[in-house]
Amino acid sequence: MHIPFFGRKTARHSPPRPADDPADRHPARDDRAGHALRAPSRLHAFNRYEIKYLVPVDRLDDLRDEFHSRMDADSHGGSAGYGVWSVYYDTTDLRFYWEKIEGLRFRRKLRVRHYGDRSTIDDDTTVFVEIKQRVNRVTQKRRVALPYARARELCDDRTLVEHEPRERAFLEEVLELVNGLDLRPVAMTGYHRDAFLGRDADVGLRVTTDYRIRGRDRDFHLGADAENRLIVPARLAILEIKANERIPYWLTDLTARHNLSVARVSKYCQSVEAYGRAPRSIYHVTDEPLTKAAL
């Protein structure tokens, strides 16, 4: 039995209402590259709703026990989970960052992501070049797998790399975006993830818990032995629910029983703000105690 994904009022804060069209708020941004992603391709596409919660890490064991009883562990990480490392690209004036903070109903970001142990990354390691965008309440993610050296050629050297025929349109779109907006690496994030997949009637449901969330503002090679800083307090984790259309009753009841409240948190924005690239927004997660409602 299911209920609509947004049927329960769990958020403590309502996000600012965006303008009818992003171009109305930012006329100067109505450029070709800025609108190149309005019609997503079919290449490795994921369309879904996403909702996030901040969770004290000392509650993760109880939550995982409940997830294990109703869901399957992601086979890529098994019982131990896995690392997730991402390099985010943005403009010099942090256009993508501000689109997120301002709550534009059409926004996106470009990143290069690796799943696993970053100490093993070399030029031949498979990574994903991803465009993640938000259209109203739906999150759309498209990606292509490339050797890390080819991904850097595409995003850093701005060169169209070798590809399969079906990947050409997406790679050209990435290249147009990088060139059109003069994108460059801005922030890196890394964290440990435990992931669970829905089964039976819950196929399409995905739940992740991310903790030890770190970042840096330089040395953007994914495998660099560089210093990272916690960008979310160590005592907090981010629980994220991802669903195609709806979430089951048992999961909404679980969040209610644990008094979890929706959090508008972005790991990319946390990293930008943690290193002083932008003033801390009202959504920035600090080490101040959570309110009773958030616990």
Protein Blocks (a to p, Z undefined) as FASTA:
>chain_A
ZZdfklpcfbfbdcddddfblklmmmmlmcfklmmmmpccfehpacdddddddddfklmm
mmmmmmmmmmccdfklmmnopaddddddddfkommmmmmmnopabdcddddddedjfklg
cfklccdddddddehjbccdddddddfklmmmmmmnopacdddfklmmmmmmmmmmmmmn
opacfbdcdddddddddehjlgoiacdddehiacdfehjbfklccddddfbdfkbccddd
ddfkbccfklmmmmmmnopacddddfklmmmmmnopaccdfkbccfbdcdfklZZ
